[in-house]
């Protein structure tokens, strides 16, 4: 579960930086 949360956080950060 920890890995899944980390993955989601990474995607969110990536999208946030992209915009």
mmJSON file of the N, C-alpha and C atoms, coordinates in Angstrom:
{"data_MODEL":{"atom_site":{
"group_PDB":["ATOM","ATOM","ATOM","ATOM","ATOM","ATOM","ATOM","ATOM","ATOM","ATOM","ATOM","ATOM","ATOM","ATOM","ATOM","ATOM","ATOM","ATOM","ATOM","ATOM","ATOM","ATOM","ATOM","ATOM","ATOM","ATOM","ATOM","ATOM","ATOM","ATOM","ATOM","ATOM","ATOM","ATOM","ATOM","ATOM","ATOM","ATOM","ATOM","ATOM","ATOM","ATOM","ATOM","ATOM","ATOM","ATOM","ATOM","ATOM","ATOM","ATOM","ATOM","ATOM","ATOM","ATOM","ATOM","ATOM","ATOM"],
"id":[1,2,3,4,5,6,7,8,9,10,11,12,13,14,15,16,17,18,19,20,21,22,23,24,25,26,27,28,29,30,31,32,33,34,35,36,37,38,39,40,41,42,43,44,45,46,47,48,49,50,51,52,53,54,55,56,57],
"type_symbol":["N","C","C","N","C","C","N","C","C","N","C","C","N","C","C","N","C","C","N","C","C","N","C","C","N","C","C","N","C","C","N","C","C","N","C","C","N","C","C","N","C","C","N","C","C","N","C","C","N","C","C","N","C","C","N","C","C"],
"label_atom_id":["N","CA","C","N","CA","C","N","CA","C","N","CA","C","N","CA","C","N","CA","C","N","CA","C","N","CA","C","N","CA","C","N","CA","C","N","CA","C","N","CA","C","N","CA","C","N","CA","C","N","CA","C","N","CA","C","N","CA","C","N","CA","C","N","CA","C"],
"label_alt_id":[null,null,null,null,null,null,null,null,null,null,null,null,null,null,null,null,null,null,null,null,null,null,null,null,null,null,null,null,null,null,null,null,null,null,null,null,null,null,null,null,null,null,null,null,null,null,null,null,null,null,null,null,null,null,null,null,null],
"label_comp_id":["UNK","UNK","UNK","UNK","UNK","UNK","UNK","UNK","UNK","UNK","UNK","UNK","UNK","UNK","UNK","UNK","UNK","UNK","UNK","UNK","UNK","UNK","UNK","UNK","UNK","UNK","UNK","UNK","UNK","UNK","UNK","UNK","UNK","UNK","UNK","UNK","UNK","UNK","UNK","UNK","UNK","UNK","UNK","UNK","UNK","UNK","UNK","UNK","UNK","UNK","UNK","UNK","UNK","UNK","UNK","UNK","UNK"],
"label_asym_id":["A","A","A","A","A","A","A","A","A","A","A","A","A","A","A","A","A","A","A","A","A","A","A","A","A","A","A","A","A","A","A","A","A","A","A","A","A","A","A","A","A","A","A","A","A","A","A","A","A","A","A","A","A","A","A","A","A"],
"label_entity_id":["1","1","1","1","1","1","1","1","1","1","1","1","1","1","1","1","1","1","1","1","1","1","1","1","1","1","1","1","1","1","1","1","1","1","1","1","1","1","1","1","1","1","1","1","1","1","1","1","1","1","1","1","1","1","1","1","1"],
"label_seq_id":[1,1,1,2,2,2,3,3,3,4,4,4,5,5,5,6,6,6,7,7,7,8,8,8,9,9,9,10,10,10,11,11,11,12,12,12,13,13,13,14,14,14,15,15,15,16,16,16,17,17,17,18,18,18,19,19,19],
"pdbx_PDB_ins_code":[null,null,null,null,null,null,null,null,null,null,null,null,null,null,null,null,null,null,null,null,null,null,null,null,null,null,null,null,null,null,null,null,null,null,null,null,null,null,null,null,null,null,null,null,null,null,null,null,null,null,null,null,null,null,null,null,null],
"Cartn_x":[0.849,0.0,0.88,1.98,2.882,3.395,3.74,4.257,3.185,1.953,0.853,0.685,0.723,0.567,1.71,2.918,4.082,3.916,3.448,3.259,2.245,1.14,0.1,0.673,1.454,2.038,2.96,3.73,4.678,3.91,2.837,2.036,1.45,0.929,0.323,1.381,2.573,3.652,4.03,4.111,4.49,3.476,2.196,1.151,1.224,1.415,1.476,2.636,3.785,4.956,4.738,4.067,3.826,3.019,2.002,1.165,1.903],
"Cartn_y":[-1.207,0.0,1.251,1.179,2.346,2.684,1.643,1.879,2.54,2.057,2.632,4.116,4.447,5.854,6.691,6.149,6.884,7.12,6.1,6.235,7.336,7.318,8.344,9.723,9.837,11.137,11.614,10.688,11.057,11.577,10.889,11.319,12.698,12.905,14.202,15.305,15.037,16.036,16.309,15.251,15.41,16.301,16.024,16.834,18.269,18.442,19.792,20.58,19.923,20.6,20.869,19.946,20.106,21.377,21.598,22.782,24.021],
"Cartn_z":[0.0,0.0,0.0,0.725,0.788,-0.617,-1.357,-2.726,-3.574,-3.451,-4.252,-3.926,-2.644,-2.246,-2.808,-2.737,-3.248,-4.746,-5.444,-6.904,-7.205,-6.465,-6.691,-6.403,-5.331,-4.981,-6.089,-6.66,-7.725,-8.93,-9.288,-10.454,-10.195,-8.987,-8.647,-8.761,-8.229,-8.289,-9.733,-10.533,-11.947,-12.667,-12.436,-13.102,-12.603,-11.296,-10.725,-11.345,-11.509,-12.085,-13.57,-14.238,-15.681,-15.942,-15.095,-15.329,-14.84],
"occupancy":[1.0,1.0,1.0,1.0,1.0,1.0,1.0,1.0,1.0,1.0,1.0,1.0,1.0,1.0,1.0,1.0,1.0,1.0,1.0,1.0,1.0,1.0,1.0,1.0,1.0,1.0,1.0,1.0,1.0,1.0,1.0,1.0,1.0,1.0,1.0,1.0,1.0,1.0,1.0,1.0,1.0,1.0,1.0,1.0,1.0,1.0,1.0,1.0,1.0,1.0,1.0,1.0,1.0,1.0,1.0,1.0,1.0],
"B_iso_or_equiv":[0.0,0.0,0.0,0.0,0.0,0.0,0.0,0.0,0.0,0.0,0.0,0.0,0.0,0.0,0.0,0.0,0.0,0.0,0.0,0.0,0.0,0.0,0.0,0.0,0.0,0.0,0.0,0.0,0.0,0.0,0.0,0.0,0.0,0.0,0.0,0.0,0.0,0.0,0.0,0.0,0.0,0.0,0.0,0.0,0.0,0.0,0.0,0.0,0.0,0.0,0.0,0.0,0.0,0.0,0.0,0.0,0.0],
"pdbx_formal_charge":[null,null,null,null,null,null,null,null,null,null,null,null,null,null,null,null,null,null,null,null,null,null,null,null,null,null,null,null,null,null,null,null,null,null,null,null,null,null,null,null,null,null,null,null,null,null,null,null,null,null,null,null,null,null,null,null,null],
"auth_seq_id":[1,1,1,2,2,2,3,3,3,4,4,4,5,5,5,6,6,6,7,7,7,8,8,8,9,9,9,10,10,10,11,11,11,12,12,12,13,13,13,14,14,14,15,15,15,16,16,16,17,17,17,18,18,18,19,19,19],
"auth_comp_id":["UNK","UNK","UNK","UNK","UNK","UNK","UNK","UNK","UNK","UNK","UNK","UNK","UNK","UNK","UNK","UNK","UNK","UNK","UNK","UNK","UNK","UNK","UNK","UNK","UNK","UNK","UNK","UNK","UNK","UNK","UNK","UNK","UNK","UNK","UNK","UNK","UNK","UNK","UNK","UNK","UNK","UNK","UNK","UNK","UNK","UNK","UNK","UNK","UNK","UNK","UNK","UNK","UNK","UNK","UNK","UNK","UNK"],
"auth_asym_id":["A","A","A","A","A","A","A","A","A","A","A","A","A","A","A","A","A","A","A","A","A","A","A","A","A","A","A","A","A","A","A","A","A","A","A","A","A","A","A","A","A","A","A","A","A","A","A","A","A","A","A","A","A","A","A","A","A"],
"auth_atom_id":["N","CA","C","N","CA","C","N","CA","C","N","CA","C","N","CA","C","N","CA","C","N","CA","C","N","CA","C","N","CA","C","N","CA","C","N","CA","C","N","CA","C","N","CA","C","N","CA","C","N","CA","C","N","CA","C","N","CA","C","N","CA","C","N","CA","C"],
"pdbx_PDB_model_num":[1,1,1,1,1,1,1,1,1,1,1,1,1,1,1,1,1,1,1,1,1,1,1,1,1,1,1,1,1,1,1,1,1,1,1,1,1,1,1,1,1,1,1,1,1,1,1,1,1,1,1,1,1,1,1,1,1]
}}}
